[in-house]
Amino acid sequence: MARRAAPPNSGPAYLTPAQFARGPPPPDPNESAFARFVREQLFARTSCRATSTS
């Protein structure tokens, strides 16, 4: 059975090293210190906990 080509503009099925090296997004000048704390600390912990297998 023949293999079919990927559809046009489908892109790679993997992440390139450049995508890993992007780092955090630039800070939003309109974001308050409290909102930044909530986003960086509280939401980051809940997303890590959700992906944990233990």
Beta strands, then each sheet from edge to edge (+ up, - down):
end
